[in-house]
Amino acid sequence: MSNLRQMTDQAGEWLRGAGPHSEIVISARIRLARNLAGYPFVNRANRRQRFEIVERCRTELTNGRLAGGVLWVSLQESTELDRQLLVERHLVSRQHAQAGEDLPRAVAIGTDETFAIMVNEEDHLRMQVLRSGFQLVEAFEQINRIDDVLEDNLEFAYSRRFGYLTACPTNVGTGIRVSVMLHLPALTLTGEIEKVRRAARDMHLAVRGMFGEGSEALGDFYQVSNQTTLGRSENEVLADFQTTVVPQIIAYEQQARQALLRQKLSQLDDKVWRAWAILTHARSIGTDEVLSMLSHLRLGVNLGRIDTVDIRRINELFLLTQPAHLQKITGREMDSATRREVRAQLIRQRLGAR
């Protein structure tokens, strides 16, 4: 798919490195779960019904009413590499990408990648808006507009008592999931990341890794999101994140960064410059190690400890060194050992090393 191949030229919206507090808040995401009235949930629908859901959504999503237009991707007709590319760009979930080959499913992607709408994931529609930095309000306004446009012609399953009906009970009500992607290297280095986990538990929030449910916190990236929607309004959930949750975590990370500068400067510099040395000289390197090294380098740039590379270049490397992106850039599929060598070469080139 040539359109997907073009995505490898630069980082997606979630790693653009812009917006308020982007040194800590990588991106803000709001997701809505919706189901079409008159159809069973995806896990109870037969193949014919699933196909009808896809076709009804395709007709509505590609008719030009969404600002900027959309790219429609049929996942069961896509290659495994293309599906993995979409996962790495945070445009589809791992579960959606790995669903059975016989399951009709798709994704509609905004041309600027600020929004993506998965069709036949756990729910008939999983809409999400992604914004770089701490732009929750802007993301909420955009997804509200998308929801309104779709609801003009698609009747959603709704109960006056329970709200929007969803396949998982935790999404019943507003169907909203608010999450932020945070870069928290200082809290990790100082051993205080448990502060975030305790605060999240106290506020009934979920803390996950870079790729959501079931993933590890690679590169010191953490996703924090609400777990339930029933009984709470969209504005209440949003206000919690906007005024309490995210500002508190930002403050924790800022304090940890200042503590590193005051008390552990030599250890900080050692982490930063070791990362630079490895990235500019390694001849073979794995994905996990790259993410760890780039995390230290990103922290060093944000704290003024190194000025040989800019944040934009580091953000791009977080994404372009992922397996599917690496293979798309080179135009060939590679085994793990070859990817390690090509990855190291790409990093040296992008960082201006030999």
C-alpha positions in Angstrom: 0.0 0.0 0.0 1.7 3.1 -1.2 -0.2 5.4 1.2 1.0 3.4 4.2 4.6 3.4 2.9 4.5 7.2 2.8 3.8 7.3 6.5 7.4 6.2 7.2 8.8 9.6 6.1 8.2 11.2 9.5 6.9 10.7 13.0 3.1 10.5 13.5 1.1 13.0 15.4 1.7 11.2 18.8 5.5 11.8 18.4 5.5 15.2 16.7 7.0 16.9 19.8 4.7 19.9 19.9 2.1 21.2 22.2 2.1 22.2 25.9 4.5 20.3 28.2 5.6 18.1 25.3 8.9 17.5 27.1 6.9 15.2 29.4 3.5 14.7 27.9 4.2 13.0 24.6 0.5 12.9 23.5 -3.1 13.2 24.6 -5.7 10.7 23.3 -9.4 10.5 23.6 -11.3 7.4 22.4 -15.0 6.8 22.1 -16.6 3.3 21.8 -19.8 3.1 19.8 -22.0 0.3 18.4 -24.6 0.3 15.6 -28.2 -0.2 16.7 -29.7 -3.3 15.4 -26.5 -5.4 15.2 -25.0 -7.8 17.8 -21.7 -6.9 19.3 -18.7 -7.9 17.2 -18.0 -11.0 19.3 -21.6 -12.2 18.7 -22.1 -11.1 15.1 -21.8 -13.6 12.2 -19.6 -12.9 9.2 -22.5 -11.4 7.1 -23.3 -9.0 9.9 -19.7 -8.0 10.4 -19.4 -7.4 6.7 -22.5 -5.2 6.7 -21.1 -3.2 9.6 -17.9 -2.6 7.7 -19.7 -1.5 4.6 -22.1 0.8 6.4 -19.2 2.5 8.2 -17.1 2.7 5.0 -19.9 4.5 3.2 -20.3 7.0 6.1 -16.6 7.5 6.8 -15.4 8.0 3.2 -18.2 10.3 1.9 -16.1 13.5 2.6 -18.0 14.8 5.6 -15.0 14.5 7.9 -12.7 17.5 7.6 -9.5 16.7 5.7 -10.6 13.4 4.4 -9.7 9.9 5.4 -7.6 7.0 4.2 -9.6 3.7 4.3 -7.6 0.6 5.1 -9.2 -2.9 4.9 -7.1 -4.9 7.5 -8.0 -8.4 6.4 -6.7 -7.4 2.9 -3.5 -5.8 4.3 -0.2 -7.5 4.8 1.0 -8.4 8.3 3.7 -5.8 7.9 1.2 -3.0 7.0 -0.9 -3.9 10.0 2.2 -3.8 12.3 3.1 -0.4 10.8 -0.4 0.9 11.9 0.2 -0.5 15.4 3.6 1.3 15.7 2.0 4.6 14.7 -0.8 4.1 17.3 -3.5 4.1 14.6 -4.9 0.6 15.5 -4.6 -1.6 18.5 -2.6 -4.8 18.7 -5.8 -6.7 19.1 -7.3 -5.2 15.9 -4.2 -5.9 13.9 -4.0 -9.5 15.1 -7.6 -10.4 14.6 -8.4 -13.5 12.5 -7.9 -13.2 8.7 -11.6 -14.1 8.1 -12.9 -11.2 10.2 -14.0 -8.2 8.2 -12.3 -5.2 9.8 -10.9 -1.8 8.8 -9.6 1.5 9.9 -10.3 5.0 8.7 -7.3 7.3 9.2 -7.4 11.1 9.1 -4.9 12.4 6.5 -3.0 14.3 9.3 -3.2 11.2 11.6 -4.9 13.2 14.3 -7.8 10.7 14.2 -8.4 7.1 13.5 -11.6 5.0 13.6 -11.3 1.3 14.0 -14.2 -0.7 12.6 -15.0 -4.1 14.1 -12.5 -4.1 16.9 -14.1 -4.9 20.3 -16.9 -2.5 19.4 -18.3 -1.7 16.0 -16.6 1.7 16.1 -13.6 2.7 18.2 -12.9 6.4 17.4 -9.8 8.1 18.7 -8.2 11.5 18.4 -4.5 12.0 19.1 -2.8 15.3 19.8 0.8 16.0 20.4 1.6 17.3 23.9 -1.0 18.2 26.6 -3.9 19.1 24.3 -6.7 17.2 25.9 -9.3 19.9 25.4 -8.5 20.2 21.7 -8.7 16.4 21.3 -12.0 16.3 23.1 -13.5 19.1 20.9 -12.3 17.2 17.7 -13.7 13.9 18.7 -17.0 15.5 19.7 -17.3 16.9 16.1 -16.5 13.5 14.6 -19.0 11.8 16.9 -21.7 14.3 15.9 -21.0 13.9 12.1 -21.3 10.1 12.4 -24.4 10.1 14.5 -26.2 12.2 11.9 -26.5 9.1 9.7 -25.6 6.1 12.0 -27.9 5.1 14.8 -25.8 4.1 17.8 -26.9 1.5 20.4 -28.1 3.6 23.4 -30.0 3.1 26.6 -31.7 5.9 28.5 -30.7 4.2 31.7 -27.1 3.1 30.9 -26.0 5.4 28.1 -24.1 4.1 25.1 -24.0 0.3 25.1 -20.6 -1.4 24.6 -19.1 -4.9 24.4 -17.2 -4.4 27.6 -19.1 -3.2 30.7 -16.3 -0.9 31.8 -17.0 1.3 28.7 -20.8 1.5 29.1 -22.1 5.0 29.7 -20.2 7.7 27.8 -17.9 5.1 26.1 -15.0 7.5 26.7 -11.4 6.6 27.4 -9.1 9.5 28.2 -5.3 8.7 28.1 -2.0 10.5 28.0 1.4 9.2 26.9 4.1 10.3 29.3 7.9 10.2 29.1 9.0 9.7 32.7 12.8 8.9 32.6 13.7 10.9 35.7 11.2 9.1 37.9 12.6 5.8 36.6 16.2 6.8 37.2 15.5 8.0 40.7 13.4 4.9 41.6 10.3 7.0 42.2 8.1 5.7 39.4 6.0 3.9 42.0 4.6 7.4 42.9 2.8 7.4 39.6 1.5 3.8 40.1 0.3 4.6 43.6 -1.4 7.8 42.5 -3.0 6.0 39.6 -4.3 3.2 41.8 -5.8 5.7 44.2 -7.7 7.4 41.4 -8.7 4.1 39.8 -6.6 4.7 36.7 -4.8 2.2 34.5 -1.0 2.5 33.8 0.3 0.7 30.7 3.2 0.7 28.4 3.8 2.3 25.0 1.4 0.1 23.1 -1.4 0.0 25.6 -2.9 -3.1 27.3 -0.4 -5.8 28.0 2.7 -3.9 26.9 5.8 -2.9 28.9 7.0 0.6 29.7 9.7 0.6 27.0 11.7 3.8 26.7 10.2 5.1 29.9 6.9 5.7 28.1 3.7 5.2 30.2 0.1 5.5 29.2 -2.3 6.6 31.9 -6.0 6.2 31.3 -9.4 6.0 33.0 -10.8 2.6 33.6 -14.5 3.1 33.9 -17.1 5.4 32.3 -20.5 4.4 33.8 -21.9 7.1 36.1 -19.5 9.8 35.1 -19.9 12.5 32.5 -17.4 13.1 29.7 -16.6 16.5 31.3 -16.0 15.0 34.7 -13.5 12.4 33.3 -11.8 15.1 31.2 -11.6 17.6 34.1 -9.9 15.0 36.3 -7.1 14.5 33.7 -6.9 18.2 32.8 -6.6 19.6 36.3 -5.5 16.8 38.6 -4.0 13.6 37.1 -1.7 15.0 34.5 -0.5 18.1 36.3 0.4 15.9 39.4 2.4 13.5 37.3 4.2 16.4 35.5 5.1 17.8 38.8 6.5 14.5 40.0 8.7 14.2 36.9 9.8 17.8 37.1 10.9 17.3 40.7 12.8 14.2 39.8 14.6 15.9 37.0 15.6 18.8 39.3 16.8 16.2 41.8 19.0 14.6 39.2 20.5 18.0 38.3 21.2 18.9 41.9 22.3 15.6 43.4 23.2 13.1 40.7 24.6 15.2 37.8 27.5 13.0 37.1 25.3 9.9 36.9 22.9 11.8 34.7 25.6 12.9 32.3 27.0 9.3 32.3 23.6 8.0 31.2 23.2 10.6 28.5 26.7 10.4 27.0 26.8 6.6 27.1 23.5 6.6 25.2 25.0 9.0 22.6 28.2 6.9 22.3 26.3 3.6 21.8 23.8 5.1 19.3 26.5 6.7 17.2 28.9 3.7 17.2 26.8 0.5 17.5 26.9 -1.8 14.5 24.0 -4.0 15.8 21.3 -3.0 18.2 17.8 -4.2 19.2 14.6 -2.3 19.6 14.4 -2.4 23.4 18.0 -1.1 23.8 17.4 1.7 21.2 14.3 2.9 23.1 16.2 2.9 26.4 19.1 4.8 24.9 16.9 7.3 23.1 15.0 7.9 26.4 18.2 8.9 28.1 19.2 11.0 25.2 15.9 12.8 25.1 16.1 13.6 28.8 19.6 15.0 28.3 18.5 17.3 25.5 15.5 18.5 27.6 17.8 19.2 30.6 20.4 21.0 28.5 23.1 18.3 29.0 23.7 17.6 25.3 23.2 19.8 22.3 24.4 17.6 19.4 20.9 16.4 18.5 17.4 17.9 18.6 14.2 16.5 20.1 12.5 16.2 16.7 15.2 13.8 15.4 15.0 11.8 18.6 11.2 11.5 18.4 11.5 10.3 14.8 14.0 7.6 15.8 11.7 6.3 18.5 9.3 5.4 15.7 11.5 4.8 12.6 13.6 2.1 14.4 10.5 0.0 15.1 10.5 -3.3 13.1 7.7 -2.5 10.6 9.0 1.0 9.9 12.5 -0.2 9.4 11.4 -2.7 6.8 9.1 -0.2 5.1 12.0 2.3 4.9 14.3 -0.3 3.3 11.6 -1.8 1.1 12.3 -5.3 2.2 11.4 -7.8 4.9 14.3 -8.8 7.2 15.0 -11.3 9.9 15.8 -10.1 13.4 19.6 -10.2 13.0 19.5 -8.2 9.8 17.1 -5.6 11.3 19.6 -5.1 14.2 22.3 -4.2 11.8 20.2 -2.0 9.5 18.7 -0.3 12.6 22.2 0.6 13.9 23.1 1.9 10.4 20.0 4.1 10.2 20.6 5.6 13.6 24.2 6.5 12.8 23.1 8.1 9.6 20.3 10.1 11.3 22.6 11.3 14.1 25.3 12.4 11.7 27.7 9.6 12.6 29.7 7.3 10.4 
